[in-house]
Amino acid sequence: GGAFGNDDEPVRWEIGTTYALFKYDYFRDVEERSNVRTIYVDIRGKLNDWLEVKGNYEIEQFNENQRLQTIIIGLTQSF
């Protein structure tokens, strides 16, 4: 695996890849996946002094030709 990104404010981003021999999914039922290659994009940006928006996209290829895509969007408030 590896990653490339920018850590300067106001927008931070990272693009990378990882590998895991086994990975578990706990969202519904516990599911085990093997030989998982993950490609991801992570973006964070400050909207103002107290609000940050985060976005993450992952695509996982596992068990030869199966794929799983995940999108996560969040807001963080600091006070």
N, C-alpha and C positions, 0 to 999 in steps of 0.2 A: 504494500500500500504506500500511499504518499499523499501529500496535500500541497496546495498552493493557494495563497490568499493575501489579503490586505487588512492590516489591523489598525488603520488610521480612522479616526472619527471624522465625520458623523456616520459613515457607512462602513461596516466591517463585513468582509465576505471571505468564504473559503470554498474551494472545490477540491475534492479528493476521492480516494478510493481505499477500501480496506478489504481484508480477507479474513474469514473465520471458518474453521473446520466444522464447528457446530454453532448454531444460533437458535435461540428460543423466542417464540412469540407468545405473549401472555394476554393479548387483547381480547380474544374470545376464549377458545380452549387452548391449553398448552400444546404448542406445535413445535416440533424439532425440525430444523432444516440443516442440511449438511452441504459442505463445500460452497459457502456463501460468499460471493463477490459483491460488494456494495460500492456504488458510485453515488456521491452526495454533493449537494450544494447547500451552503448555510449562509444566510444573509441577515445582518442585524443593523438597524439604523435608529438613531435618536431623533424623535420627532420634536422634542423640546427638552428642557432640563429634567423633567420628571417622567417622561413617557418614552419607552423604547418598543419598537416592533421587531419581531423575529420571524423568520421564515426558513423552513428546512424542507428539502426534497431529497428522497432517497429512492434508488432503484436497486433491487437485490436480484441477482441471478443465482439460482441454487438448483440442486438435484438435476443437473444437466441443463434443461431448457425451460424451467419454470421461472417466472418473474413475479416480483411483488413491488408495488410502488406505494410510497408513503409521502404525504404532504402534511406538514405541521405549521400552523400559523399561530403566533401568540403575541400578547401585549404584556409589558412589565411596567408597573408604576413604582417609582421610588419617591419617598417623602421623608 
